[in-house]
C-alpha cells in the first residue's frame, strides 16, 4: 500500500513558515510523503494566519474549492491549523463541515494522531490547547532549505498592541533555554546549514521569561561564533526592547548580518500611543542612527500600517516624514484590518477604505522611490550573495539564480556554476526598487552548497520534490 501524500499551504509570518516545516516533519515521520508536483495529494493542510481579514477570506475560499474533491473522495483529508484555527475553533467546522481536523498553535504535534482518529471515527476532530505542550523546536522538521534554517528562541508575546490578536492566540512569551538553542544551532551547522535566523514574536525580549538581562545580545555572540556558520539574522525585534548591547553584538560578531527588520507601524506619536506601541518616532529613529553608526552599510526594513483608527492626514504625513528620514531599503506596508476581539476594532473614527487605499498608494510610491535610489547607488559595487534555493525568479530565464546580500537585498544573476548554498561575489549592474541584477565575479563554495546537492539527491531517490507544491498548483490540475 503506497504512502499517503500531503501538501501544506502556509499563510502569514515567518513563525508560520517555520511551523509548516514542523508540520511537514511530523507527517514525514508518520509515514506520509510530500506530494509529487502535478499530482492530487491525499491530504491538504492549511497553516493559517489571523492578523488580517483577507487571510480569513482566503482560507474559506480555498476550503470551498476543495469541497467537491472531498465529496468525490471521502479518503481525501483536509486539516486547518495555525492562528485562525486557534481563534475560530468550532466555527471552522460549522462553516466547512467537511474539514477533517482543526488543530491550534499549541498542539501541532497532535496532527498525525488527529488525522488517524478522523479516519477511524469518520468524524471531524477539533483539538485546541490553550497552553504550549512542547516547545515547537523539539518537534521534527523538514526544512524548506538544506542550508538556511529558522531557529525559534521564544514563542508568544507579552505586548498588548491594540491592533494585534496574536498574543491571545500564541500566548504569553515563553523563552527557550540558551543551551537548547545552541544545541540546535550547532546540529544544524553540522548538517550543512550556513545561515540561521533566530525567530521570536518579539525576538529581542528574549531573556525576560528566564530573568536574564542582556540575554539576547549574549545569544547573538554565542550563536554567531559557531564554526562554519556564515550568516546570522534575527526577526522581528520590538523598538521598546532594543538596547545598545544588541547593536554592539551585531557589529562585533562576524557572522551577524548588517540588516535590521524593525516594525515602525506608524510615524505619528499620537497613533503609536493609540496602538500601545511603547516608543515614539524620535526613539525609533535614534535606534536606526545608532545601528548605522556601528554598521554604516546596514539595511533597515520595516512594517507600516496605514489607516489605523483616528489617523488624520497630519498623522499620515508624520509617517511619510519618518520613512524619508529612515530611508528604509524596503517597507512592508499594510492597510489597517479590523480584527474582532482587539481594542482597535471598537475605536471611534474608523478610516474609510477609499482614504486608506489612497494613503497606502502614496506611502508605497514614496518607498519605491527611496528603495530605487538606494539600489541604484549600489551599481558598480560588489557584494557577497548567498545563492537561494527557494526564491525563484518568475520568468522564462532558467539560467538565472538569485540570492540575498548581507543587508538582505535581492539580487538576480546568471548561474555560471553557482549552486544554491554557495556564496558568490557579485558586482551590481542594474537596479530596480525591488531587486538588483549583478554579474558573477567569483564563487566561494560552502558546506551549504554540498548540503543542497545532498538534499536534491535524497529527494530524487525518493521521487518527492523539494518543499511543498502550493495550492495554486493543485488548482491547476
C-alpha positions in Angstrom: 0.0 0.0 0.0 1.5 3.3 -1.1 2.1 6.1 1.5 -0.4 8.9 1.8 0.8 12.2 0.3 0.4 15.7 1.5 0.8 19.4 0.7 0.9 22.3 3.2 -0.5 25.8 2.3 1.0 28.5 4.5 -0.3 32.0 5.3 1.3 34.6 7.4 4.6 35.3 9.2 8.0 33.6 9.4 6.8 31.8 12.6 4.1 30.1 10.5 6.7 29.2 7.8 8.8 27.5 10.5 5.6 25.8 11.9 5.0 24.4 8.4 8.4 22.9 8.4 7.4 21.1 11.7 4.1 20.0 10.2 6.0 18.5 7.3 8.5 16.9 9.6 5.7 15.3 11.7 3.9 14.0 8.7 7.0 12.5 7.1 7.9 10.8 10.4 4.3 9.4 10.5 4.9 7.8 7.1 3.4 10.4 4.7 5.2 11.6 1.7 5.3 15.1 0.1 3.1 15.0 -3.0 4.6 15.0 -6.4 4.2 18.1 -8.4 1.2 17.8 -10.6 -0.4 15.0 -8.5 -3.5 15.1 -6.3 -2.5 14.7 -2.7 -4.3 12.7 -0.1 -4.1 15.5 2.5 -4.1 19.3 2.3 -3.0 21.1 5.5 -3.7 24.9 5.8 -1.4 26.6 8.3 -3.3 29.9 8.8 -2.8 33.4 9.9 -5.3 35.6 11.8 -3.6 39.0 11.5 -5.7 40.3 8.5 -9.2 39.8 7.3 -8.1 38.7 3.8 -6.5 35.7 5.4 -9.9 34.6 6.6 -11.4 35.1 3.2 -8.6 33.2 1.5 -8.9 30.2 3.8 -12.7 29.8 3.4 -12.4 30.4 -0.4 -9.9 27.7 -0.7 -11.9 25.3 1.6 -14.9 25.8 -0.7 -12.7 25.0 -3.7 -11.7 21.6 -2.1 -15.3 20.7 -1.1 -16.1 18.8 -4.4 -12.8 16.9 -4.1 -13.7 15.8 -0.6 -17.2 14.8 -1.7 -16.0 12.7 -4.6 -13.2 11.1 -2.5 -14.0 10.6 1.2 -10.4 9.3 1.9 -9.1 12.8 0.9 -8.4 14.8 4.1 -8.3 18.5 5.0 -6.7 19.9 8.1 -6.7 23.5 9.4 -4.1 24.7 11.9 -2.4 27.9 12.9 -3.7 31.2 14.4 -7.1 31.2 12.7 -7.7 27.7 13.9 -6.9 28.9 17.4 -9.2 31.9 17.0 -12.2 30.3 15.3 -12.1 26.8 16.7 -15.6 25.2 16.2 -16.8 27.8 13.8 -14.5 26.4 11.1 -16.4 23.1 11.2 -19.7 24.9 11.2 -18.7 26.8 8.0 -16.9 23.9 6.4 -18.2 20.6 7.9 -16.1 18.5 5.5 -12.9 19.6 7.3 -11.4 16.6 9.0 -9.1 18.2 11.6 -8.8 21.6 13.3 -5.7 22.0 15.5 -4.3 25.0 17.3 -0.9 26.8 17.6 0.0 24.9 20.8 -0.6 21.3 19.6 1.0 20.9 16.2 2.4 17.6 17.5 -1.1 16.1 17.7 -1.8 16.4 14.0 -0.9 12.8 12.8 -2.9 11.3 15.6 -5.9 13.6 14.9 -5.8 12.7 11.2 -5.8 8.9 12.1 -8.7 9.4 14.6 -10.7 11.3 12.0 -10.3 8.4 9.5 -11.2 5.8 12.0 -14.2 7.6 13.6 -15.2 9.2 10.2 -15.8 12.4 12.1 -14.2 15.8 12.4 -11.6 16.3 15.1 -11.1 19.6 16.9 -8.2 20.0 19.4 -7.3 23.4 20.6 -5.0 23.6 23.6 -4.6 26.9 25.5 -1.0 26.4 26.5 2.2 25.2 25.0 2.6 21.4 25.2 6.1 21.1 23.8 8.5 23.9 22.7 7.9 23.8 18.9 11.6 23.3 18.0 11.6 20.0 19.9 9.4 18.6 17.1 10.8 17.1 13.9 11.1 19.5 11.0 11.5 19.1 7.2 13.3 22.4 6.4 12.5 24.0 3.1 16.1 24.8 2.6 19.1 22.5 3.1 21.4 25.3 4.1 19.3 28.1 5.6 17.3 27.5 8.8 15.0 29.1 11.3 15.7 28.6 15.0 12.9 29.6 17.4 14.2 31.2 20.6 10.8 32.2 22.0 7.1 31.9 21.4 4.3 34.1 22.4 4.2 37.8 23.1 3.8 40.0 26.3 2.8 43.1 24.4 -0.7 44.5 24.2 -0.8 46.3 20.8 -4.4 47.4 20.2 -4.5 46.2 16.6 -3.0 42.7 17.2 -4.7 39.5 18.0 -1.6 37.3 18.0 -0.8 37.4 21.8 -4.2 35.9 22.6 -3.6 33.1 20.1 0.1 32.4 20.7 0.0 33.1 24.5 2.5 34.9 26.7 6.2 34.9 25.9 8.0 31.6 26.7 11.7 31.6 26.2 13.8 28.6 25.3 16.9 27.9 27.2 20.2 29.1 25.7 21.6 25.6 25.9 18.8 24.2 23.8 19.1 26.9 21.2 22.9 26.4 20.9 22.5 22.7 20.7 20.1 23.0 17.8 22.2 25.7 16.0 25.3 23.5 16.3 23.5 20.5 15.0 22.1 22.5 12.0 25.6 23.7 11.1 26.9 20.1 11.3 24.2 19.3 8.8 25.4 21.9 6.3 23.4 24.9 7.4 25.3 28.2 6.7 22.6 30.7 7.5 20.5 30.8 10.7 17.6 33.2 11.5 16.6 33.5 15.2 12.9 33.7 15.5 10.5 35.1 18.1 7.3 37.1 18.1 9.3 39.8 20.0 12.8 38.3 19.5 14.9 40.9 21.3 12.8 40.5 24.5 14.5 37.1 24.8 15.6 36.5 28.4 12.6 38.2 30.1 10.9 34.8 30.8 14.2 33.5 32.0 15.0 36.5 34.2 18.3 37.2 32.4 19.3 40.7 31.4 21.4 41.0 28.2 20.4 37.5 27.2 19.7 38.4 23.6 23.0 40.1 22.9 24.8 37.2 24.5 22.9 34.8 22.3 23.9 36.7 19.2 27.5 36.4 20.1 27.4 32.7 21.1 25.4 31.5 18.1 27.4 33.8 15.8 30.7 32.2 17.0 29.7 28.7 15.9 32.4 27.5 13.5 31.0 27.0 10.0 28.1 29.5 10.4 28.4 32.1 7.7 25.3 34.3 8.3 23.2 35.0 11.4 20.0 37.0 11.2 17.0 37.6 13.6 13.4 38.8 13.4 11.4 40.6 14.5 12.6 42.9 17.2 10.5 45.5 19.1 11.9 49.1 19.4 11.0 49.1 23.1 13.4 46.3 23.9 16.2 47.4 21.5 19.4 48.0 23.5 22.9 49.2 22.8 24.4 45.9 23.7 22.5 44.2 20.9 23.9 46.8 18.4 27.4 46.1 19.7 26.9 42.3 19.4 25.7 42.7 15.8 28.6 44.9 14.9 31.3 42.8 16.6 30.0 39.3 15.5 31.4 38.5 12.1 28.5 36.2 11.0 25.8 38.7 12.2 24.4 40.3 9.1 24.1 44.1 8.9 20.3 44.0 8.5 17.6 45.1 10.9 13.9 44.4 10.3 12.2 46.5 12.9 8.5 47.3 12.7 7.6 51.1 12.8 3.8 50.7 12.3 3.3 54.5 12.4 5.4 57.6 12.4 2.8 59.5 14.4 3.4 59.6 18.1 -0.3 60.1 18.7 -1.1 56.9 16.7 1.7 55.0 18.3 0.2 55.8 21.7 -3.3 54.7 20.5 -1.6 51.5 19.2 0.0 50.9 22.6 3.4 50.9 20.9 5.7 51.8 23.8 8.1 54.0 21.9 7.9 57.2 19.8 9.2 58.2 16.5 12.3 60.0 18.0 13.3 56.8 19.8 12.8 54.7 16.7 15.0 57.0 14.6 17.6 57.1 17.3 17.9 53.3 17.2 18.4 53.4 13.4 21.0 56.2 13.8 22.9 54.0 16.4 22.7 51.0 14.2 24.1 52.9 11.2 26.8 54.4 13.3 28.0 51.0 14.3 27.3 49.4 10.9 27.4 52.1 8.2 26.2 49.7 5.5 23.3 48.3 7.5 20.0 47.8 5.6 16.8 48.7 7.6 13.5 47.2 6.7 10.1 47.7 8.4 6.4 47.1 8.7 3.9 50.1 8.5 0.2 50.1 9.0 -1.8 52.8 7.1 -5.3 53.9 8.2 -5.3 53.0 11.9 -8.5 54.3 13.5 -8.3 58.0 14.1 -5.4 58.6 11.7 -5.5 62.1 10.3 -3.7 63.5 7.3 -1.3 65.1 9.8 -0.6 61.7 11.3 -0.1 60.1 7.9 2.3 62.9 7.0 4.3 62.1 10.1 4.6 58.5 8.8 5.9 59.8 5.5 8.4 62.0 7.3 9.8 59.1 9.3 10.0 57.0 6.1 12.0 59.8 4.4 14.3 60.2 7.5 14.8 56.4 8.0 15.4 55.6 4.3 14.3 52.0 4.6 15.7 49.6 2.0 12.2 48.1 2.0 8.9 48.6 3.8 6.1 46.1 4.1 3.1 48.3 4.1 -0.4 47.2 5.1 -3.9 48.8 5.2 -5.3 48.5 8.7 -7.5 45.4 9.0 -10.1 45.4 11.8 -9.8 42.2 13.9 -12.7 41.3 16.2 -11.5 40.9 19.8 -8.9 43.7 19.6 -9.3 47.1 21.2 -8.7 48.9 17.9 -11.8 47.2 16.3 -14.1 49.2 18.5 -12.3 52.5 18.4 -14.1 55.5 17.0 -13.1 57.2 13.8 -12.5 54.1 11.7 -10.9 55.1 8.4 -12.8 54.6 5.2 -11.5 52.2 2.5 -11.0 54.9 -0.1 -8.9 57.1 2.2 -6.9 54.2 3.4 -6.2 53.0 -0.1 -5.1 56.5 -1.3 -2.7 56.8 1.7 -1.4 53.3 1.1 -0.7 54.3 -2.6 1.2 57.4 -1.5 3.3 55.6 1.0 4.1 52.8 -1.4 5.1 55.3 -4.1 7.5 57.1 -1.7 9.0 53.9 -0.5 9.5 52.7 -4.1 11.4 56.0 -4.8 13.6 55.5 -1.8 14.3 51.8 -2.5 15.1 52.6 -6.1 17.6 55.3 -5.1 19.3 53.0 -2.6 19.6 50.2 -5.0 20.8 52.4 -7.9 23.5 53.7 -5.7 24.9 50.2 -5.5 25.5 49.9 -9.2 29.2 49.2 -9.7 29.7 47.9 -6.1 30.4 44.3 -5.2 28.5 42.2 -2.6 28.7 38.7 -1.3 25.4 37.0 -2.2 24.1 33.7 -0.7 22.5 31.8 -3.6 19.0 30.8 -2.7 17.1 27.6 -3.3 13.6 28.9 -2.8 13.3 32.5 -4.1 12.6 31.6 -7.7 12.7 34.1 -10.5 9.3 34.0 -12.1 10.2 34.3 -15.8 11.4 32.1 -18.6 15.1 32.7 -17.9 16.1 29.5 -16.3 19.8 30.4 -16.4 19.4 32.9 -13.6 19.7 32.3 -9.9 19.2 34.7 -7.1 20.1 35.4 -3.5 20.5 38.0 -0.7 23.2 40.5 0.1 24.3 40.8 3.7 21.8 43.7 4.1 19.0 41.4 2.7 18.5 42.9 -0.7 17.5 40.6 -3.5 20.0 40.1 -6.4 19.5 38.2 -9.7 22.5 36.9 -11.6 23.5 34.4 -14.3 24.1 31.0 -12.9 27.7 30.4 -14.2 28.2 27.4 -12.0 26.8 28.9 -8.8 24.8 26.4 -6.7 22.2 27.2 -4.0 24.1 27.4 -0.8 27.2 28.9 -2.4 28.5 32.5 -1.6 29.0 34.5 -4.7 30.9 37.7 -5.1 28.6 39.8 -7.4 29.0 43.3 -9.0 25.7 45.1 -9.4 25.0 46.1 -13.0 21.3 47.1 -12.8 18.8 48.1 -10.2 15.1 48.5 -9.6 13.2 49.3 -6.4 12.5 45.6 -5.7 15.7 43.8 -6.8 19.2 44.3 -8.3 20.9 42.4 -11.1 24.6 41.5 -10.9 27.4 39.8 -12.7 29.3 37.0 -11.0 33.0 37.6 -10.1 33.8 34.6 -8.0 32.2 31.7 -6.2 33.1 30.6 -2.6 31.9 27.0 -2.2 30.4 26.3 1.2 29.0 23.3 3.1 25.7 24.8 2.3 26.1 24.0 -1.4 27.1 20.5 -0.5 24.1 20.1 1.7 21.8 21.3 -1.0 23.2 18.8 -3.5 22.8 16.0 -1.0 19.2 17.1 -0.3 18.5 17.0 -4.1 20.0 13.6 -4.4 18.0 12.3 -1.5 14.7 13.7 -2.9 15.4 12.4 -6.3 15.9 8.9 -4.8 12.5 9.2 -3.0 10.8 10.8 -6.0 9.5 13.7 -4.0 10.1 17.4 -4.6 12.0 19.9 -2.5 9.4 21.9 -0.5 5.7 21.5 -1.0 3.6 22.2 -4.0 1.3 25.1 -3.4 -2.5 25.1 -3.5 -2.3 27.0 -6.8 -0.6 24.1 -8.4 -3.4 21.8 -7.1 -6.0 24.2 -8.5 -4.4 23.8 -12.0 -4.9 20.0 -12.0 
